[in-house]
Amino acid sequence: MESTRYQTGFNYLCHIEGTHHPSIVDALAEIAPDLASLVIRFVYGEIYPRPHLTLKERQLVAVATLATLGNARPQLKFHIAGALNVGCSSQEIIELMLHLVIYAGFPAGLNGVWAAQEVFQDHGVAHVPVASLTRAQKDRGDSRYRAGWAALSRIDGRAGEDVIASLATLAPDLARYIIEFAFGDIYTRSGLSLVQRELITVATLTAKGTAAVQLKVHAQGLLNVGGTRDQLVETLIHISAYCGFPATINALHVIQEILGKRGRGT
């Protein structure tokens, strides 16, 4: 059983790293070989083979988690390269970093883009930026507001609208920024599907560990745009390898009510 788990993990890690021999084995050979074995057996031998998320989705949420944490640049670059190796495009990776600025802030997005740039250069990836916003869209606030409100209502529904309403008398400008920038400028961009965006958002908010209300809204949002209960739970299980079990357990407690209401597989 142990040898089977190890071999399964070894094969998954080789595929993600694009090698015949995982680098972690030699890197830890003289200081903590058991840690390398545990990584291969558990993370890649037990978590990665699980159903409900594709390898692309697993790499996207891993990248989002590591970029949000901001303290694991080598692992972030490793998983950006891994995302490329399992079929993610450079545009999807850059779009992920743009999406992160909403929930993890501009520094996380900027550092993520720079890490991605280094990976692209190292791997000979000729990334061609795609501008999703026209000058007219950038300049016309009314269009941004309408597009943002439509996106917010579609994704987050009543829960998102309640958040905006709660800011009306306290910080109306913040409410407008959320609508125009987060949903009008970012969510309406091409490059990622809405399901991918909400998977990334759930991973980011879980990794932060300080946004229970927003996590609940976006867990519901994932289901609203066509994601499933199984994808939601599997995302949390997957990122436990990167942000730890406490963050995952806390997130599951936050969204437990939603999971109960929506039922299994919906």
C-alpha positions in Angstrom: 0.0 0.0 0.0 2.8 2.4 1.0 4.8 1.6 -2.2 1.6 2.1 -4.3 1.0 5.5 -2.7 4.6 6.5 -3.2 4.6 5.4 -6.9 1.3 7.2 -7.6 2.6 10.3 -6.0 6.0 10.0 -7.8 4.2 9.8 -11.1 1.9 12.7 -10.4 4.8 14.9 -9.3 6.9 13.9 -12.3 4.1 14.9 -14.6 3.5 18.3 -12.8 7.2 19.1 -12.7 7.9 17.8 -16.2 10.7 15.5 -15.2 11.6 11.8 -14.6 12.9 12.4 -11.1 11.3 14.9 -8.7 13.8 17.5 -7.6 12.5 17.5 -4.0 14.0 14.0 -3.5 17.6 15.2 -4.1 17.0 18.6 -2.5 16.0 17.1 0.9 18.2 13.9 0.7 20.8 15.2 3.2 18.6 17.1 5.6 15.0 15.7 5.6 14.5 12.7 3.3 11.3 11.7 5.2 9.8 15.1 4.4 10.3 14.4 0.6 8.7 11.0 1.1 5.7 12.4 2.9 5.2 15.1 0.3 5.2 12.4 -2.5 3.1 9.9 -0.6 0.5 12.3 0.9 0.2 15.4 -1.3 0.8 13.8 -4.7 -0.1 10.2 -3.8 -3.4 10.8 -1.9 -4.7 14.3 -2.6 -3.8 14.9 -6.3 -5.4 11.6 -7.6 -8.8 12.5 -5.9 -11.8 13.2 -8.2 -13.8 16.4 -8.7 -11.0 18.7 -9.7 -9.0 18.6 -12.9 -5.2 18.9 -12.7 -5.5 22.3 -14.3 -7.9 23.4 -11.6 -5.7 21.9 -8.9 -2.7 23.9 -10.1 -4.7 27.1 -10.4 -5.9 26.9 -6.8 -2.5 25.9 -5.6 -1.0 29.0 -7.4 -3.7 31.2 -6.0 -3.1 29.9 -2.5 0.7 30.4 -2.6 0.5 33.8 -4.2 -2.0 34.9 -1.5 0.2 33.6 1.3 3.2 35.6 -0.1 5.8 33.7 1.8 6.6 30.8 -0.4 8.1 32.2 -3.6 10.1 29.0 -4.6 6.9 26.9 -4.3 4.9 29.5 -6.1 7.2 29.4 -9.1 7.3 25.6 -9.0 3.5 25.5 -9.2 3.3 28.2 -11.9 5.6 26.0 -13.9 3.5 23.0 -13.0 0.4 24.8 -14.2 2.0 25.3 -17.6 3.0 21.6 -17.6 -0.5 20.4 -17.1 -2.1 22.6 -19.8 -2.7 26.0 -18.3 -2.0 28.9 -20.6 0.3 31.8 -19.7 -2.8 34.0 -20.1 -4.8 32.0 -17.5 -1.9 32.4 -15.0 -1.6 36.1 -15.6 -5.4 36.5 -15.4 -5.3 34.6 -12.1 -2.8 37.2 -10.7 -5.0 40.1 -11.8 -8.0 38.4 -10.1 -6.0 38.1 -6.9 -5.7 41.9 -6.5 -9.4 42.0 -5.5 -9.0 39.6 -2.5 -5.3 39.5 -1.7 -4.4 43.1 -2.7 -2.2 44.6 -5.4 1.1 43.5 -3.8 0.1 39.9 -4.1 -1.0 40.4 -7.7 2.2 42.2 -8.6 4.5 39.8 -6.9 2.6 36.9 -8.6 3.0 38.5 -12.0 6.7 39.0 -11.5 7.1 35.4 -10.3 5.2 34.2 -13.4 7.4 36.4 -15.7 10.5 34.6 -14.3 8.9 31.2 -14.9 7.9 32.1 -18.4 11.4 33.3 -19.2 13.0 30.2 -17.7 10.7 27.9 -19.7 10.8 29.8 -23.0 7.2 30.8 -22.9 6.5 33.7 -25.2 3.6 35.4 -23.3 1.6 37.9 -25.3 -0.5 40.1 -23.1 -4.2 40.3 -23.9 -6.0 43.6 -23.1 -9.6 42.9 -22.2 -10.7 46.5 -21.6 -11.1 49.1 -24.4 -10.4 52.8 -23.7 -14.1 53.5 -23.8 -14.8 50.9 -21.2 -12.0 52.3 -19.0 -13.3 55.9 -19.2 -17.1 55.4 -19.0 -17.9 54.8 -15.4 -21.6 54.2 -16.1 -20.8 51.3 -18.3 -18.4 49.9 -15.7 -21.1 50.2 -13.0 -23.8 48.5 -15.1 -21.5 45.7 -16.1 -20.2 45.3 -12.6 -23.7 45.3 -11.0 -24.9 42.7 -13.5 -21.8 40.5 -12.8 -22.2 40.8 -9.0 -25.9 39.9 -9.1 -25.2 36.9 -11.4 -22.3 35.6 -9.3 -23.1 36.4 -5.7 -26.8 37.0 -5.9 -28.7 38.4 -2.9 -25.7 37.9 -0.6 -23.5 40.2 -2.7 -26.2 42.8 -3.1 -26.6 42.8 0.7 -22.9 43.5 1.1 -23.2 46.5 -1.2 -26.3 47.7 0.6 -24.6 47.4 4.0 -22.0 49.9 2.8 -24.5 52.5 1.5 -24.4 54.8 4.5 -21.0 53.8 5.8 -18.7 53.9 2.8 -20.6 54.3 -0.4 -17.4 55.0 -2.4 -16.1 51.6 -1.4 -19.4 50.0 -2.6 -18.9 51.7 -5.9 -15.3 50.6 -6.2 -16.4 47.0 -5.5 -19.0 47.2 -8.3 -17.0 49.1 -10.9 -13.5 47.7 -10.3 -13.9 44.2 -8.8 -16.9 43.1 -10.9 -16.9 45.7 -13.7 -13.3 45.6 -14.6 -12.0 42.2 -13.3 -14.8 39.7 -13.4 -15.9 40.6 -16.9 -12.4 40.0 -18.3 -11.7 37.0 -20.6 -9.0 34.5 -19.8 -10.8 32.6 -17.0 -14.2 31.1 -16.7 -16.5 32.2 -13.8 -16.1 28.8 -12.3 -12.3 29.1 -12.4 -12.6 32.6 -10.9 -14.7 31.5 -8.0 -12.5 28.4 -7.3 -9.6 30.8 -7.1 -11.5 33.2 -4.9 -12.5 30.4 -2.5 -8.8 29.3 -2.3 -7.6 32.9 -1.7 -10.1 33.7 1.0 -9.4 30.4 2.7 -5.7 31.0 2.6 -6.2 34.5 4.1 -8.2 33.1 7.0 -9.6 36.5 7.9 -12.6 36.8 5.5 -15.3 34.4 6.8 -18.2 36.5 5.5 -16.7 36.9 2.0 -15.8 33.2 1.9 -19.4 32.3 2.5 -20.6 34.7 -0.2 -18.2 33.3 -2.8 -18.7 29.6 -1.8 -22.4 30.4 -2.7 -21.1 32.2 -5.8 -19.3 29.2 -7.0 -22.5 27.2 -6.9 -24.4 30.0 -8.6 -22.2 30.0 -11.7 -22.2 26.3 -12.2 -19.6 24.9 -9.8 -20.6 21.9 -7.7 -20.5 21.1 -4.0 -17.9 18.5 -4.7 -15.6 21.0 -6.4 -16.0 23.4 -3.5 -15.1 20.8 -0.9 -12.3 19.3 -3.0 -10.8 22.8 -3.4 -10.6 23.1 0.3 -9.1 19.7 0.7 -6.5 20.3 -2.0 -5.3 23.6 -0.6 -4.9 22.2 2.9 -1.5 20.9 1.6 -0.5 24.6 1.0 -2.2 26.6 3.7 -2.6 24.0 6.4 -5.4 22.0 8.0 -6.6 24.7 10.4 -7.4 27.1 7.6 -9.3 24.3 5.7 -11.3 23.2 8.8 -12.2 26.8 9.6 -13.3 27.4 6.0 -15.5 24.2 6.0 -17.2 25.4 9.2 -17.9 28.7 7.6 -19.6 27.2 4.5 -21.2 24.3 6.3 -24.6 25.9 6.2 -24.4 26.5 2.4 -23.4 22.9 1.8 -26.3 21.6 3.8 -28.8 23.8 2.0 -27.6 23.0 -1.5 -27.3 19.3 -1.1 -24.8 16.9 -2.4 -23.5 17.3 -6.0 -25.4 20.5 -6.7 
